[in-house]
Amino acid sequence: LSIGDGRRLSMAVMFIDICGFSSREMETLEEQDLMLRILNLFFTEMIRISEEYGGNVEKNTGDGLLIYFNDGEGTPAESGPKRAVACALTMFAAAKQLINPILTVSCAKEIEFRVSIDYGSVTIAKIGAPKRFNANTAIGATANFASKMLRLAKAGEIVIGESAKL
């Protein structure tokens, strides 16, 4: 896509958000360095998992990710909502079995996160300025609703919109 262009697709939009992120200790250089290592471990694994399910990571939202799943992709081809839910469940399993045990051994607080998923028509567009800052963004009610639904989820929960039929 070139800047100012977009394409409309039917997709599942998934947000993940680390719970209690702003209450973590991040004042000193040592605490910030530890947080950098924790975030790198967490996001590397979450991005890897989302890509395994055919997800497209649109952006890092600071302490979360926005990922979308186009319909009819993957092997075998599945709906976006089905792949998004399977991806979220795998992410929770990876956090429980891989990431949090590493954090516990390192004397760091475990990561808890929440997920929201909705489905519908979304325009993926490139916005910004050439040769400076530009990025893809999801435009539409589906992305907005998925973002707002996130606040309904507690740690370890997935909130799924009515349109995201499996």
N, C-alpha and C positions, 0 to 999 in steps of 0.2 A: 504494500500500500504506500502511496505517496501522501505527503502531508495534505490534509483536507479531504482525503478520500476515505470511504468506508464501504463495508459490505454487510448486508443484512443476512443473518443466519438464525436458524432454530437451534438453541443450545441450552444446556444446563449451566448455570452460573453458581460457583461455589466460593464462599468466603471461609477462611479459617482465621482464627484469632486466638492468640495466647492470652489466657486469663490471668489477671493480676499482674500484668507486665509492669505497670507504672509503680507498683508497690515494691518491686525488687530493688535491692541495694545496687546503685549504679553511680555513686558519688565519686569515689576515689579512682585513681588510674587502675589499680588492681581489680576493683569491682567492674569497671568498664571493660577491661581486658577479658575478664571471665565471662561477662555478658556477650561480648563479641564471639568468643569461642562457643558458647551455648547456642547463640542464634545461628552461627555458621553450621554447627552440627544439625540443629533442628531443620533449618530451611533447606540444607543440602538434601536431607532425607525426604522431606515433604515434596520437594520439587522432583526428585527422582521417582517417587511413587506416583505423583500426578502424571508424569510423562509416560510411565508404564501403562497407565490407563488411558492414554491418548489425550490427556489434558493439556491445555495451553496456558501456561502461567503468564497472566497479563501483567501483574505488578505485585511488588512487595508493598504492603500498606504500613510498614514500620514494624508492627508486631504480628503481622498476618500476611496472608496471600489472597489474591483474587485469581481464580482459575476457571477456565470455561471448557466445556466438553461439547463439541459439535456432534449432532446426530449422525449416525451411520458410520462412525469411525471405529477403529480398534480391530483386533483379530480374535474372534469373529466380530463383525460389525454389530454394534449395540447402540441403543439409544443413549443420548447424553445423560439423562437422569440416572439410568442404571449404572453407567460407568462412574458417575460422580459419587453415588452412594457406596459402591464397591471401593472406590479410591479412599473415601473418608474412613471407612471401616478398617482398611489396611493401614492408614495413617495412625489411627488410634492404637492398633496392634503394634506398630513399629515404635511408637512412643513408649508404650508399656513394656515391651520386651527388649528393645534395643537402646533407645535414647535415655530413658529415665534410669535404668540400671547404671549406665555410664556416669550420669550426673550424680547419682547417689554415692558411687565409689569416689567421685571427685569432691564430695562434701558440698555439692551445689543443690539448690532447691529444684525438685522435679518440675517439668513443664506440664501444665494442663492447658488444653485448648478446647475450643468449641467450633462447630461447623454449621453453616446455613447453605441451603441449596434451593434454587428456584429454576423454573424452565419457561422459555418463551422465545420470542423473536428479539434479537439484539443486533444492533449495528456495531461492528468492530471497526473503529476508525483510528487513523493516525492524526494526532493533533500536535501542535507546537511550532517551533521555528527551525528552519533548515540550518544545519551545521552548528546548532546550539543545543537546545533541548527539545526532544520530541519523543513521543511514546504512543503505543496503542492504548485505546480506552474503550470500555464497553458502554454503549449508550442505549438507554431504554428503561422502561419500567421494571423489566425482569431483574436487571442488575441492581437497580435502586431498591427493589423490594427485598432481594436476597441480602443486601447490605443491612437493611433495617431489621430484618428477621433475626439477624445475628444476636441482637440484644436479648432475645427471648430464650436463647440457649444458655445452659449452664455448662460448666466444665465437663467434658466427656460426652456432651450431647450433640446430636444432629437435629436441626430443625429443617423440615422439608416443606416447601410451598405446595399448595393444592395443585398447581399446574404441573408439578414434577412427578407425573405418574410413572410408576415403574412397570 
